[in-house]
Amino acid sequence: QVQLVESGGRLVQPGASLRVSCAASGGTLSGYAMAWFRQAPGKEREFVAAFSRTGGYTYYGDSVKGRFTISRDNAKNTMYLQMNSLKPEDTAVYYCAAGRGVITSSLGSHTAYASWGQGTQVTVSS
């Protein structure tokens, strides 16, 4: 199983931009479908963004579409989530996840991913 470590979360003001990272070890990201999920206090885990193993297909949750961008640097074995025009409702712990053999229709399902990071806190507040 690949090990994942998120970083980059912090307190930002509404309208700001922030990039969080997910560094992998024990495996090559190019062999996995990758995703970001988030969970706010008292709420269920929510799908944010994902791309297929080949990177040829990307998929975003409706609440972040047009504002967030998922990307991957295979040379650094790291995945990123660029977040623009942040809103207070984006406040959550952000988790990255990796999975093998994830079919396109399951990219948004947290049950499709076997490896998870510990999460990084993003807080959007004035």
MOTA-V129270 format. One record per residue. RES is the residue in one small letter. PHI is phi in whole degrees, 0 to 359 (none if undefined). PSI is psi in whole degrees, -180 to 180 (none if undefined). D_FIRST is the distance of its C-alpha to the first C-alpha in Angstrom with 2 decimals. Layout:
RES,PHI,PSI,D_FIRST + RES,PHI,PSI,D_FIRST
This chain:
q,none,136,0.00 + v,286,143,3.76 + q,260,139,6.42 + l,235,138,9.55 + v,227,119,13.14 + e,271,155,16.14 + s,203,166,19.65 + g,103,-8,23.15 + g,289,144,24.27 + r,193,-177,27.88 + l,274,128,31.25 + v,225,163,33.00 + q,273,156,36.18 + p,305,139,36.54 + g,90,-11,36.69 + a,282,172,34.61 + s,243,153,31.59 + l,205,142,28.28 + r,241,127,25.08 + v,253,152,21.77 + s,238,158,18.79 + c,223,107,15.01 + a,265,136,13.70 + a,250,148,10.25 + s,217,158,9.12 + g,79,11,6.93 + g,179,163,7.16 + t,259,126,10.27 + l,302,-29,11.10 + s,296,-14,13.60 + g,268,5,11.33 + y,230,150,10.53 + a,284,142,13.05 + m,232,150,13.31 + a,208,161,15.46 + w,242,136,17.38 + f,234,166,18.71 + r,217,156,21.27 + q,216,121,22.93 + a,265,157,26.46 + p,304,130,28.13 + g,77,5,29.31 + k,240,162,27.68 + e,284,159,24.89 + r,296,133,21.71 + e,243,136,22.89 + f,290,136,21.38 + v,249,-58,22.26 + a,198,156,21.03 + a,203,157,18.56 + f,224,154,18.53 + s,291,168,17.56 + r,305,-42,15.26 + t,282,-12,18.44 + g,79,3,19.70 + g,281,-12,22.84 + y,229,126,22.83 + t,242,152,22.74 + y,213,134,23.45 + y,234,148,24.82 + g,290,150,25.90 + d,301,-34,29.69 + s,286,-14,30.13 + v,241,-6,28.62 + k,302,131,29.69 + g,89,-13,31.83 + r,246,-34,30.86 + f,252,150,27.13 + t,224,127,25.39 + i,264,142,21.72 + s,208,168,20.94 + r,217,139,18.47 + d,246,101,19.21 + n,295,-33,17.22 + a,296,-34,19.11 + k,264,-4,17.94 + n,54,43,14.39 + t,225,142,15.55 + m,247,151,16.41 + y,230,157,19.67 + l,228,109,21.76 + q,271,123,25.46 + m,243,119,27.56 + n,245,161,31.31 + s,49,51,34.23 + l,295,145,32.38 + k,239,158,33.96 + p,304,-33,34.07 + e,288,-5,32.27 + d,276,-5,29.19 + t,298,124,28.83 + a,182,171,25.51 + v,272,128,22.21 + y,259,128,20.00 + y,243,141,16.28 + c,257,155,13.88 + a,215,152,11.23 + a,225,145,9.07 + g,209,148,9.10 + r,261,147,9.75 + g,65,29,13.28 + v,277,119,14.70 + i,283,157,18.45 + t,306,-43,20.79 + s,292,-12,22.45 + s,253,3,19.32 + l,302,-29,18.25 + g,268,5,20.05 + s,257,125,18.67 + h,293,-22,16.21 + t,287,-12,15.38 + a,280,-11,13.91 + y,249,130,10.82 + a,265,-26,7.84 + s,247,135,6.59 + w,225,148,9.78 + g,274,-179,11.72 + q,273,-13,14.68 + g,99,153,17.27 + t,225,135,20.32 + q,277,126,23.86 + v,244,124,26.15 + t,237,125,29.75 + v,247,110,32.49 + s,201,146,35.89 + s,267,none,39.31
